[in-house]
């Protein structure tokens, strides 16, 4: 039994904290600088969080900073103009309030 546990690769399950992870990256530039280049949108199970992360990472790679909430909204609107099925994009908006207006993290929470 112990051998089976040793051979099994451990995977970090962030599914219950995906919004918190993204919120922390947005709120803390040092944290973003440390981790964002190693992260992939596939790490996020929530489609909306994954979509926002893709934009945040692309923005980070181009400008070396995280986008504001309004910049994410502008990108969503740009995507909606070119997409006949905008249901996913529309559902991002309420989540942005959670991500961008979360109470600040304490150092031990990050």
DRENTORKOL-3810 file (N, C-alpha, C; in nm, 4 decimals):
REM DRENTORKOL-3810
@n.u->0.0822; n.v->-0.1197; n.w->0.0000; ca.u->0.0000; ca.v->0.0000; ca.w->0.0000; c.u->0.0866; c.v->0.1261; c.w->0.0000
@n.u->0.1879; n.v->0.1276; n.w->0.0854; ca.u->0.2769; ca.v->0.2437; ca.w->0.0911; c.u->0.3489; c.v->0.2625; c.w->-0.0416
@n.u->0.3831; n.v->0.1529; n.w->-0.1072; ca.u->0.4504; ca.v->0.1599; ca.w->-0.2363; c.u->0.3599; c.v->0.2247; c.w->-0.3408
@n.u->0.2316; n.v->0.1935; n.w->-0.3377; ca.u->0.1366; ca.v->0.2511; ca.w->-0.4322; c.u->0.1262; c.v->0.4019; c.w->-0.4112
@n.u->0.1291; n.v->0.4449; n.w->-0.2875; ca.u->0.1226; ca.v->0.5881; ca.w->-0.2584; c.u->0.2494; c.v->0.6571; c.w->-0.3079
@n.u->0.3636; n.v->0.5937; n.w->-0.2898; ca.u->0.4897; ca.v->0.6524; ca.w->-0.3339; c.u->0.4955; c.v->0.6640; c.w->-0.4856
@n.u->0.4397; n.v->0.5686; n.w->-0.5579; ca.u->0.4442; ca.v->0.5703; ca.w->-0.7036; c.u->0.3406; c.v->0.6635; c.w->-0.7658
@n.u->0.2394; n.v->0.6994; n.w->-0.6903; ca.u->0.1340; ca.v->0.7865; ca.w->-0.7421; c.u->0.1824; c.v->0.9312; c.w->-0.7393
@n.u->0.1745; n.v->0.9989; n.w->-0.8525; ca.u->0.2152; ca.v->1.1385; ca.w->-0.8581; c.u->0.1089; c.v->1.2243; c.w->-0.7926
@n.u->0.1528; n.v->1.3137; n.w->-0.7094; ca.u->0.0615; ca.v->1.4028; ca.w->-0.6399; c.u->0.0305; c.v->1.5214; c.w->-0.7312
@n.u->-0.0943; n.v->1.5621; n.w->-0.7310; ca.u->-0.1368; ca.v->1.6757; ca.w->-0.8105; c.u->-0.2062; c.v->1.7749; c.w->-0.7183
@n.u->-0.1696; n.v->1.8991; n.w->-0.7284; ca.u->-0.2307; ca.v->2.0026; ca.w->-0.6474; c.u->-0.3724; c.v->2.0278; c.w->-0.6973
@n.u->-0.4682; n.v->2.0159; n.w->-0.6077; ca.u->-0.6072; ca.v->2.0401; ca.w->-0.6444; c.u->-0.6467; c.v->2.1785; c.w->-0.5950
@n.u->-0.6565; n.v->2.2733; n.w->-0.6880; ca.u->-0.6931; ca.v->2.4099; ca.w->-0.6507; c.u->-0.8381; c.v->2.4419; c.w->-0.6872
@n.u->-0.9150; n.v->2.3397; n.w->-0.7221; ca.u->-1.0486; ca.v->2.3634; ca.w->-0.7758; c.u->-1.1380; c.v->2.4434; c.w->-0.6812
@n.u->-1.1243; n.v->2.4239; n.w->-0.5516; ca.u->-1.2093; ca.v->2.4982; ca.w->-0.4590; c.u->-1.1562; c.v->2.6379; c.w->-0.4329
@n.u->-1.0335; n.v->2.6653; n.w->-0.4737; ca.u->-0.9723; ca.v->2.7950; ca.w->-0.4457; c.u->-0.9260; c.v->2.8661; c.w->-0.5727
@n.u->-0.9784; n.v->2.8307; n.w->-0.6858; ca.u->-0.9311; ca.v->2.8886; ca.w->-0.8122; c.u->-0.9444; c.v->3.0406; c.w->-0.8151
@n.u->-1.0572; n.v->3.0908; n.w->-0.7696; ca.u->-1.0776; ca.v->3.2362; ca.w->-0.7698; c.u->-0.9796; c.v->3.3041; c.w->-0.6756
@n.u->-0.9509; n.v->3.2392; n.w->-0.5618; ca.u->-0.8544; ca.v->3.2955; ca.w->-0.4677; c.u->-0.7142; c.v->3.2978; c.w->-0.5267
@n.u->-0.6776; n.v->3.1928; n.w->-0.5991; ca.u->-0.5453; ca.v->3.1878; ca.w->-0.6628; c.u->-0.5328; c.v->3.3010; c.w->-0.7635
@n.u->-0.6320; n.v->3.3170; n.w->-0.8474; ca.u->-0.6284; ca.v->3.4233; ca.w->-0.9478; c.u->-0.6306; c.v->3.5608; c.w->-0.8812
@n.u->-0.7114; n.v->3.5750; n.w->-0.7782; ca.u->-0.7182; ca.v->3.7011; ca.w->-0.7048; c.u->-0.5831; c.v->3.7367; c.w->-0.6433
@n.u->-0.5150; n.v->3.6376; n.w->-0.5876; ca.u->-0.3830; ca.v->3.6616; ca.w->-0.5279; c.u->-0.2820; c.v->3.7045; c.w->-0.6338
@n.u->-0.2867; n.v->3.6426; n.w->-0.7507; ca.u->-0.1950; ca.v->3.6810; ca.w->-0.8590; c.u->-0.2190; c.v->3.8250; c.w->-0.9029
@n.u->-0.3453; n.v->3.8640; n.w->-0.9075; ca.u->-0.3802; ca.v->3.9993; ca.w->-0.9502; c.u->-0.3410; c.v->4.1024; c.w->-0.8448
@n.u->-0.3563; n.v->4.0661; n.w->-0.7186; ca.u->-0.3319; ca.v->4.1602; ca.w->-0.6098; c.u->-0.1842; c.v->4.1767; c.w->-0.5746
@n.u->-0.1036; n.v->4.0776; n.w->-0.6042; ca.u->0.0353; ca.v->4.0780; ca.w->-0.5580; c.u->0.1314; c.v->4.0614; c.w->-0.6760
@n.u->0.1923; n.v->4.1719; n.w->-0.7178; ca.u->0.2801; ca.v->4.1681; ca.w->-0.8353; c.u->0.3989; c.v->4.0746; c.w->-0.8133
@n.u->0.4515; n.v->4.0693; n.w->-0.6912; ca.u->0.5648; ca.v->3.9811; ca.w->-0.6643; c.u->0.5232; c.v->3.8348; c.w->-0.6785
@n.u->0.4049; n.v->3.8021; n.w->-0.6322; ca.u->0.3532; ca.v->3.6657; ca.w->-0.6467; c.u->0.3327; c.v->3.6329; c.w->-0.7947
@n.u->0.2748; n.v->3.7276; n.w->-0.8673; ca.u->0.2542; ca.v->3.7068; ca.w->-1.0114; c.u->0.3879; c.v->3.6864; c.w->-1.0822
@n.u->0.4865; n.v->3.7679; n.w->-1.0479; ca.u->0.6176; ca.v->3.7560; ca.w->-1.1120; c.u->0.6815; c.v->3.6205; c.w->-1.0846
@n.u->0.6523; n.v->3.5657; n.w->-0.9682; ca.u->0.7111; ca.v->3.4376; ca.w->-0.9292; c.u->0.6448; c.v->3.3198; c.w->-1.0010
@n.u->0.5118; n.v->3.3235; n.w->-1.0150; ca.u->0.4399; ca.v->3.2043; ca.w->-1.0576; c.u->0.3729; c.v->3.2101; c.w->-1.1944
@n.u->0.3373; n.v->3.3264; n.w->-1.2435; ca.u->0.2489; ca.v->3.3328; ca.w->-1.3606; c.u->0.3108; c.v->3.2680; c.w->-1.4845
@n.u->0.4408; n.v->3.2787; n.w->-1.5003; ca.u->0.5023; ca.v->3.2207; ca.w->-1.6205; c.u->0.4997; c.v->3.0682; c.w->-1.6181
@n.u->0.4927; n.v->3.0090; n.w->-1.5007; ca.u->0.4904; ca.v->2.8633; ca.w->-1.4875; c.u->0.3493; c.v->2.8051; c.w->-1.4899
@n.u->0.2500; n.v->2.8903; n.w->-1.4772; ca.u->0.1112; ca.v->2.8433; ca.w->-1.4705; c.u->0.0497; c.v->2.8359; c.w->-1.6100
@n.u->-0.0487; n.v->2.7488; n.w->-1.6241; ca.u->-0.1213; ca.v->2.7329; ca.w->-1.7497; c.u->-0.2706; c.v->2.7435; c.w->-1.7211
@n.u->-0.3442; n.v->2.7877; n.w->-1.8201; ca.u->-0.4885; ca.v->2.8007; ca.w->-1.8011; c.u->-0.5533; c.v->2.6653; c.w->-1.7760
@n.u->-0.4874; n.v->2.5580; n.w->-1.8203; ca.u->-0.5421; ca.v->2.4238; ca.w->-1.7981; c.u->-0.5416; c.v->2.3848; c.w->-1.6504
@n.u->-0.4677; n.v->2.4582; n.w->-1.5674; ca.u->-0.4650; ca.v->2.4306; ca.w->-1.4242; c.u->-0.6001; c.v->2.4611; c.w->-1.3598
@n.u->-0.6802; n.v->2.5431; n.w->-1.4272; ca.u->-0.8076; ca.v->2.5875; ca.w->-1.3706; c.u->-0.9222; c.v->2.5080; c.w->-1.4317
@n.u->-1.0046; n.v->2.4487; n.w->-1.3476; ca.u->-1.1193; ca.v->2.3710; ca.w->-1.3945; c.u->-1.2367; c.v->2.4602; c.w->-1.4318
@n.u->-1.2510; n.v->2.5723; n.w->-1.3640; ca.u->-1.3598; ca.v->2.6651; ca.w->-1.3904; c.u->-1.3311; c.v->2.7383; c.w->-1.5215
@n.u->-1.4211; n.v->2.7260; n.w->-1.6178; ca.u->-1.4016; ca.v->2.7858; ca.w->-1.7503; c.u->-1.3804; c.v->2.9359; c.w->-1.7428
@n.u->-1.4573; n.v->3.0037; n.w->-1.6583; ca.u->-1.4435; ca.v->3.1489; ca.w->-1.6466; c.u->-1.3086; c.v->3.1884; c.w->-1.5881
@n.u->-1.2672; n.v->3.1191; n.w->-1.4836; ca.u->-1.1376; ca.v->3.1491; ca.w->-1.4221; c.u->-1.0260; c.v->3.1216; c.w->-1.5222
@n.u->-1.0369; n.v->3.0119; n.w->-1.5945; ca.u->-0.9374; ca.v->2.9776; ca.w->-1.6952; c.u->-0.9295; c.v->3.0857; c.w->-1.8032
@n.u->-1.0442; n.v->3.1323; n.w->-1.8478; ca.u->-1.0474; ca.v->3.2363; ca.w->-1.9519; c.u->-0.9850; c.v->3.3662; c.w->-1.9031
@n.u->-1.0194; n.v->3.4066; n.w->-1.7827; ca.u->-0.9618; ca.v->3.5302; ca.w->-1.7283; c.u->-0.8117; c.v->3.5122; c.w->-1.7083
@n.u->-0.7702; n.v->3.3947; n.w->-1.6589; ca.u->-0.6275; ca.v->3.3712; ca.w->-1.6401; c.u->-0.5518; c.v->3.3825; c.w->-1.7725
@n.u->-0.6080; n.v->3.3277; n.w->-1.8802; ca.u->-0.5417; ca.v->3.3365; ca.w->-2.0114; c.u->-0.5151; c.v->3.4826; c.w->-2.0482
@n.u->-0.6156; n.v->3.5671; n.w->-2.0272; ca.u->-0.5991; ca.v->3.7079; ca.w->-2.0597; c.u->-0.4979; c.v->3.7745; c.w->-1.9659
@n.u->-0.5075; n.v->3.7433; n.w->-1.8360; ca.u->-0.4144; ca.v->3.8009; ca.w->-1.7385; c.u->-0.2704; c.v->3.7624; c.w->-1.7739
@n.u->-0.2497; n.v->3.6363; n.w->-1.8085; ca.u->-0.1142; ca.v->3.5911; ca.w->-1.8423; c.u->-0.0643; c.v->3.6574; c.w->-1.9705
@n.u->-0.1479; n.v->3.6660; n.w->-2.0727; ca.u->-0.1085; ca.v->3.7318; ca.w->-2.1978; c.u->-0.0749; c.v->3.8786; c.w->-2.1723
@n.u->-0.1560; n.v->3.9440; n.w->-2.0903; ca.u->-0.1326; ca.v->4.0841; ca.w->-2.0557; c.u->-0.0009; c.v->4.0970; c.w->-1.9793
@n.u->0.0204; n.v->4.0064; n.w->-1.8836; ca.u->0.1444; ca.v->4.0072; ca.w->-1.8052; c.u->0.2663; c.v->3.9915; c.w->-1.8973
@n.u->0.2582; n.v->3.8970; n.w->-1.9885; ca.u->0.3703; ca.v->3.8716; ca.w->-2.0792; c.u->0.4016; c.v->3.9928; c.w->-2.1670
@n.u->0.3006; n.v->4.0708; n.w->-2.1994; ca.u->0.3204; ca.v->4.1869; ca.w->-2.2854; c.u->0.3625; c.v->4.3122; c.w->-2.2072
@n.u->0.3001; n.v->4.3343; n.w->-2.0894; ca.u->0.3201; ca.v->4.4605; ca.w->-2.0169; c.u->0.3912; c.v->4.4460; c.w->-1.8819
@n.u->0.4201; n.v->4.3244; n.w->-1.8404; ca.u->0.4846; ca.v->4.2999; ca.w->-1.7107; c.u->0.4028; c.v->4.3561; c.w->-1.5945
@n.u->0.2723; n.v->4.3477; n.w->-1.6060; ca.u->0.1807; ca.v->4.3861; ca.w->-1.4994; c.u->0.0478; c.v->4.3148; c.w->-1.5231
@n.u->-0.0384; n.v->4.3211; n.w->-1.4240; ca.u->-0.1693; ca.v->4.2570; ca.w->-1.4400; c.u->-0.2706; c.v->4.3595; c.w->-1.4894
@n.u->-0.3704; n.v->4.3150; n.w->-1.5638; ca.u->-0.4701; ca.v->4.4096; ca.w->-1.6154; c.u->-0.5660; c.v->4.4541; c.w->-1.5054
@n.u->-0.6220; n.v->4.5712; n.w->-1.5251; ca.u->-0.7270; ca.v->4.6176; ca.w->-1.4346; c.u->-0.8557; c.v->4.5428; c.w->-1.4660
@n.u->-0.9509; n.v->4.5555; n.w->-1.3779; ca.u->-1.0807; ca.v->4.4933; ca.w->-1.4027; c.u->-1.1409; c.v->4.5478; c.w->-1.5325
@n.u->-1.1304; n.v->4.6777; n.w->-1.5539; ca.u->-1.1874; ca.v->4.7378; ca.w->-1.6743; c.u->-1.1202; c.v->4.6842; c.w->-1.8002
@n.u->-0.9916; n.v->4.6597; n.w->-1.7954; ca.u->-0.9222; ca.v->4.6034; ca.w->-1.9118; c.u->-0.9713; c.v->4.4619; c.w->-1.9421
@n.u->-1.0009; n.v->4.3844; n.w->-1.8378; ca.u->-1.0567; ca.v->4.2501; ca.w->-1.8589; c.u->-1.1963; c.v->4.2611; c.w->-1.9188
@n.u->-1.2759; n.v->4.3542; n.w->-1.8679; ca.u->-1.4106; ca.v->4.3751; ca.w->-1.9226; c.u->-1.4021; c.v->4.4160; c.w->-2.0696
@n.u->-1.3120; n.v->4.5072; n.w->-2.1018; ca.u->-1.2958; ca.v->4.5504; ca.w->-2.2414; c.u->-1.2591; c.v->4.4326; c.w->-2.3316
@n.u->-1.1710; n.v->4.3453; n.w->-2.2825; ca.u->-1.1322; ca.v->4.2271; ca.w->-2.3610; c.u->-1.2515; c.v->4.1335; c.w->-2.3785
@n.u->-1.3303; n.v->4.1155; n.w->-2.2731; ca.u->-1.4491; ca.v->4.0297; ca.w->-2.2832; c.u->-1.5462; c.v->4.0848; c.w->-2.3870
@n.u->-1.5647; n.v->4.2153; n.w->-2.3862; ca.u->-1.6553; ca.v->4.2761; ca.w->-2.4832; c.u->-1.6023; c.v->4.2608; c.w->-2.6252
@n.u->-1.4716; n.v->4.2699; n.w->-2.6405; ca.u->-1.4111; ca.v->4.2493; ca.w->-2.7721; c.u->-1.4339; c.v->4.1058; c.w->-2.8194
@n.u->-1.4186; n.v->4.0113; n.w->-2.7287; ca.u->-1.4420; ca.v->3.8708; ca.w->-2.7621; c.u->-1.5882; c.v->3.8483; c.w->-2.7983
@n.u->-1.6792; n.v->3.9098; n.w->-2.7224; ca.u->-1.8226; ca.v->3.8914; ca.w->-2.7495; c.u->-1.8607; c.v->3.9421; c.w->-2.8873
@n.u->-1.7994; n.v->4.0495; n.w->-2.9306; ca.u->-1.8330; ca.v->4.1029; ca.w->-3.0635; c.u->-1.8000; c.v->4.0031; c.w->-3.1737
@n.u->-1.7005; n.v->3.9189; n.w->-3.1510; ca.u->-1.6618; ca.v->3.8223; ca.w->-3.2523; c.u->-1.7133; c.v->3.6819; c.w->-3.2278
@n.u->-1.8007; n.v->3.6657; n.w->-3.1286; ca.u->-1.8448; ca.v->3.5324; ca.w->-3.0888; c.u->-1.9970; c.v->3.5277; c.w->-3.0843
@n.u->-2.0562; n.v->3.4400; n.w->-3.1607; ca.u->-2.2021; ca.v->3.4289; ca.w->-3.1641; c.u->-2.2569; c.v->3.3763; c.w->-3.0309
@n.u->-2.1820; n.v->3.2935; n.w->-2.9625; ca.u->-2.2270; ca.v->3.2365; ca.w->-2.8351; c.u->-2.1488; c.v->3.3027; c.w->-2.7226
@n.u->-2.2078; n.v->3.4076; n.w->-2.6633; ca.u->-2.1353; ca.v->3.4840; ca.w->-2.5621; c.u->-2.1761; c.v->3.4494; c.w->-2.4192
@n.u->-2.2444; n.v->3.3374; n.w->-2.3979; ca.u->-2.2898; ca.v->3.3016; ca.w->-2.2634; c.u->-2.1743; c.v->3.2879; c.w->-2.1648
@n.u->-2.0667; n.v->3.2263; n.w->-2.2065; ca.u->-1.9523; ca.v->3.2101; ca.w->-2.1162; c.u->-1.8934; c.v->3.3458; c.w->-2.0818
@n.u->-1.8771; n.v->3.4303; n.w->-2.1819; ca.u->-1.8194; ca.v->3.5618; ca.w->-2.1588; c.u->-1.9072; c.v->3.6442; c.w->-2.0655
@n.u->-2.0381; n.v->3.6399; n.w->-2.0835; ca.u->-2.1297; ca.v->3.7136; ca.w->-1.9960; c.u->-2.1188; c.v->3.6663; c.w->-1.8515
@n.u->-2.0927; n.v->3.5391; n.w->-1.8314; ca.u->-2.0857; ca.v->3.4875; ca.w->-1.6948; c.u->-1.9547; c.v->3.5232; c.w->-1.6254
@n.u->-1.8606; n.v->3.5806; n.w->-1.6972; ca.u->-1.7340; ca.v->3.6228; ca.w->-1.6365; c.u->-1.7541; c.v->3.7468; c.w->-1.5500
@n.u->-1.8427; n.v->3.8356; n.w->-1.5887; ca.u->-1.8569; ca.v->3.9638; ca.w->-1.5203; c.u->-1.8797; c.v->3.9526; c.w->-1.3690
@n.u->-1.9757; n.v->3.8722; n.w->-1.3216; ca.u->-1.9942; ca.v->3.8626; ca.w->-1.1755; c.u->-1.8698; c.v->3.8084; c.w->-1.1043
@n.u->-1.7987; n.v->3.7200; n.w->-1.1696; ca.u->-1.6789; ca.v->3.6629; ca.w->-1.1094; c.u->-1.5695; c.v->3.7686; c.w->-1.0943
@n.u->-1.5640; n.v->3.8660; n.w->-1.1836; ca.u->-1.4610; ca.v->3.9691; ca.w->-1.1749; c.u->-1.4711; c.v->4.0486; c.w->-1.0457
@n.u->-1.5928; n.v->4.0711; n.w->-0.9987; ca.u->-1.6089; ca.v->4.1409; ca.w->-0.8712; c.u->-1.5455; c.v->4.0611; c.w->-0.7574
@n.u->-1.5606; n.v->3.9314; n.w->-0.7618; ca.u->-1.5019; ca.v->3.8456; ca.w->-0.6592; c.u->-1.3495; c.v->3.8500; c.w->-0.6676
@n.u->-1.2967; n.v->3.8419; n.w->-0.7870; ca.u->-1.1515; ca.v->3.8366; ca.w->-0.8059; c.u->-1.0852; c.v->3.9712; c.w->-0.7754
@n.u->-1.1438; n.v->4.0790; n.w->-0.8229; ca.u->-1.0791; ca.v->4.2094; ca.w->-0.8088; c.u->-1.1091; c.v->4.2803; c.w->-0.6771
@n.u->-1.2133; n.v->4.2401; n.w->-0.6073; ca.u->-1.2483; ca.v->4.3114; ca.w->-0.4840; c.u->-1.2457; c.v->4.2218; c.w->-0.3619
@n.u->-1.1625; n.v->4.1208; n.w->-0.3658; ca.u->-1.1463; ca.v->4.0317; ca.w->-0.2517; c.u->-1.0698; c.v->4.1044; c.w->-0.1424
@n.u->-1.0995; n.v->4.0692; n.w->-0.0163; ca.u->-1.0225; ca.v->4.1239; ca.w->0.0953; c.u->-0.8762; c.v->4.0892; c.w->0.0744
@n.u->-0.7853; n.v->4.1779; n.w->0.1108; ca.u->-0.6430; ca.v->4.1483; ca.w->0.0917; c.u->-0.6009; c.v->4.0203; c.w->0.1646
@n.u->-0.5070; n.v->3.9511; n.w->0.1058; ca.u->-0.4526; ca.v->3.8302; ca.w->0.1673; c.u->-0.3490; c.v->3.8688; c.w->0.2717
@n.u->-0.3415; n.v->3.7907; n.w->0.3775; ca.u->-0.2303; ca.v->3.8009; ca.w->0.4709; c.u->-0.1171; c.v->3.7183; c.w->0.4145
@n.u->0.0065; n.v->3.7488; n.w->0.4546; ca.u->0.1210; ca.v->3.6758; ca.w->0.4012; c.u->0.1083; c.v->3.5258; c.w->0.4204
@n.u->0.0531; n.v->3.4821; n.w->0.5325; ca.u->0.0436; ca.v->3.3383; ca.w->0.5585; c.u->-0.0649; c.v->3.2707; c.w->0.4748
@n.u->-0.1512; n.v->3.3482; n.w->0.4092; ca.u->-0.2556; ca.v->3.2901; ca.w->0.3258; c.u->-0.2083; c.v->3.2638; c.w->0.1840
@n.u->-0.1003; n.v->3.3240; n.w->0.1450; ca.u->-0.0519; ca.v->3.3123; ca.w->0.0073; c.u->0.0405; c.v->3.1937; c.w->-0.0049
END
